Amino acid sequence: MAAMVQRLAGWTVKNGAFKQEPRVDELLGLAVSGVSYYTYQDSQQYDEKHNTDYTLKNWRQNAATRGHIYLVDFAGYYKE
């Protein structure tokens, strides 16, 4: 399972350590290749159909309350 990441005004908190995020104008070589929209209800229906518990384990309270998430797919090569 991927580590939980929090974003705070240009900083990333990952595994308890702060790391400054790269500036947007420095993210050369990457392009958004797709944006997917998933609803909490869709996720629950998937779990019921496939006998899984993804929704329970992975949807955080703020996303569940909002009722949807966006997943952004990037393509390309980025190097720090």
C-alpha positions in Angstrom: 0.0 0.0 0.0 1.3 3.4 -0.9 2.4 5.7 2.0 -0.1 8.3 3.1 0.9 11.7 1.8 -0.4 15.1 3.1 0.1 18.3 1.2 0.7 21.6 3.0 1.3 24.7 0.9 4.2 23.5 -1.2 5.4 20.9 1.2 4.8 17.1 1.4 4.7 15.2 4.6 5.6 11.6 3.8 6.4 9.0 6.4 6.7 11.7 9.0 9.3 13.7 7.1 8.8 17.1 5.4 10.0 17.6 1.8 9.5 20.7 -0.3 7.5 20.0 -3.4 9.0 21.0 -6.8 7.7 24.2 -8.3 5.1 23.7 -11.0 7.3 25.5 -13.5 10.0 22.9 -12.7 7.9 19.9 -13.6 9.2 19.6 -17.1 8.7 16.4 -19.0 5.3 15.6 -17.5 1.9 15.9 -19.1 -1.5 15.1 -17.7 -2.7 12.1 -19.7 -6.0 11.7 -18.0 -8.3 12.6 -15.2 -10.7 10.1 -13.7 -13.7 10.8 -11.5 -14.8 8.2 -9.0 -17.8 8.5 -6.7 -18.0 6.9 -3.2 -21.1 5.1 -4.3 -19.3 3.6 -7.4 -16.5 2.4 -5.2 -18.9 0.7 -2.8 -20.7 -1.0 -5.7 -17.4 -2.2 -7.0 -16.6 -3.7 -3.6 -19.9 -5.5 -3.4 -19.5 -6.9 -6.9 -15.9 -8.1 -6.4 -16.1 -9.0 -2.6 -13.4 -6.5 -1.7 -13.1 -3.8 1.0 -11.2 -1.1 -0.9 -13.7 1.7 0.0 -13.6 0.9 3.7 -9.8 0.7 3.8 -8.8 3.6 1.4 -11.4 6.3 1.3 -10.5 9.0 3.9 -13.3 10.8 5.7 -13.0 14.0 3.8 -13.3 12.3 0.5 -16.2 10.1 1.6 -18.0 13.2 2.9 -17.4 15.0 -0.4 -18.6 11.9 -2.2 -16.0 11.8 -5.0 -12.3 11.9 -5.9 -10.3 12.8 -8.9 -7.3 10.7 -10.0 -4.8 12.4 -12.2 -2.6 10.3 -14.5 0.7 11.8 -15.6 2.8 10.6 -18.5 6.4 11.4 -19.2 9.7 11.4 -17.4 10.5 13.7 -14.5 13.9 13.9 -12.8 14.7 16.0 -9.7 
